[in-house]
């Protein structure tokens, strides 16, 4: 069985690039070969991190979802 190494971008970098969606898309393309230049993303915040939904050009449903969690020390989950 072959395993491939999955590169995961850090959540801090994603949060910094969030203000400029074009830069964020370019950054995510470097990490994910399935994310094409014609695709778009939607970023959703939730209590423990953020969720990125990937959409094809004319798609209504996301074809992929990535969840990035904050470090456990940054949340009140274990307090």
N, C-alpha and C positions, 0 to 999 in steps of 0.2 A: 504494500500500500504506500502510495506517495503522499507526502505531506508538503504543503507549501507554507512558507512563512508569511504570516499576515502582518503587515505593517499597520499599526494603529496610530493615527495622529493624536497628539496630546490635546486634551480638552481646553487647556489654557490658550493654546495657539488658535484653536477654533473660535474661542470667545473674543480674542483680539481681532481676528479677521472678519468677524461678523458684521461689522459696520460697512464693509465693502464686499458686496456679494460676489462680484466678479473675481476678486482676489481669493475669496474663500473657495469658490468653485474650482479655480485653477489649482489651489492647494490640495483640495480633495481629489482632483484628477490624478495628481502625483501618487496618491495612496491607493486609488481604486481604478483598475483598468476598465471596469464595466461602466463607469461614469463617462458618458460621451459629451462632446462640446454642445450638442443640441439639447441635452437633458437639463432639467432644472431641479432645484432643491427647495425644501421648506424646513425651517428650523422651529421646533417647538420646545419651550422650556417646561420643565417640571421640577418638583421639589428637590430631587437628587441628581440632577444633571440636565442634559438636553438630548433631544431626539432629532435626527435629520432624516427627512423623507426624500427619496430620490424619485423623480418623475421623468418618463420619456416625453419627448417633444409635445405630443398631443394627447398624452395620457391623463386620465382622471384619477386613477388609482396609483399609488406608489408601487414601483417594482422592487424597491429595497428600502429597508429601514435600518439605521444605525443608531445605537444608543450609547452615549458617552456619560459615564457617571463621575460625579465628584469624588474626591478622596473621602474615605470614611471619616477622617478627622475634621473635614469641612462641613459635615452635616450633624444634625442633632439626633440621628437615628439610634446611636448607641449611648446617648447620654441619659 
